[in-house]
Each structure stands twice: as structure tokens, then as C-alpha cells.
Amino acid sequence: MEASKTVWRKATHSTSTGGECVELAALPEGVGIRDSKNPDGPKLLLGRDEFATLVHVLKH
């Protein structure tokens, strides 16, 4: 995951008052996930199918 070329997006419902937010990045390998409060910290890379499963589980 090349950090300098990666475009991260935060949810539109996120506010500038802090809280628990994640950022996502569309990558050739899948979907990158990171903590918006710690952008230089660890990142998670999921395949597209794995990410779809995660979103489904979180919604239900």
C-alpha cells in the first residue's frame, strides 16, 4: 500500500469534532481501511469480497 499515492476518503457523516471515524481507500488489491485520527498508524487491506462481507455483517 503506497501511502503517498493513496487517496483516503472519510464518511460524509463524519464531523470535525472527533469521534470514531475510519477512512477508506480504493486500491488495486482491494480496500484499505485506517483510523482517521491516526493516519500514519496501521492500515488494514481487505479484498473486495472480504470488504463486502464486512459491510454486510456490520449493517446486520
ABEGO torsion letter per residue (X at the ends): XBAAABBBBBBAABBAAEEBBBBBBBBAAEBBBBBAABAABBBBBBBAAAAAAAAAAAAX
